[in-house]
Amino acid sequence: MKDSEPKFTPGPWHIEDMWHILDKSGYMIASTSQRQDEEEAANAALIAAAPDMYALLEDIASYEELHVNIFISAIQELLAKARGEIREKA
């Protein structure tokens, strides 16, 4: 693995039980506290969106000339996922 390659578990990640973040094979990546309140749900949504955010930033960074319009809808969708407005199914 090159130094520039990500060392984290590949996405997609999804939320289960309000506070567990799992990878695509069901392995637990992270867990927030078990308070199950609005803040913890928001934390879980943000953590679950991390691999997608990384991939999008990597795509944007790969352009010699940044064509922002190409990414606007992807960025808006990713921000909605990070806010917990979009939940991916396991």
Sequence and secondary structure as in RCSB ss.txt:
>XXXX:A:sequence
MKDSEPKFTPGPWHIEDMWHILDKSGYMIASTSQRQDEEEAANAALIAAAPDMYALLEDIASYEELHVNIFISAI
QELLAKARGEIREKA
>XXXX:A:secstr
  TTS  S  S  EEETTTEEE TTS EEEE  TT SHHHHHHHHHHHHHHHHHHHHHHHHT SS  HHHHHHHH
HHHHHHHTTSS    
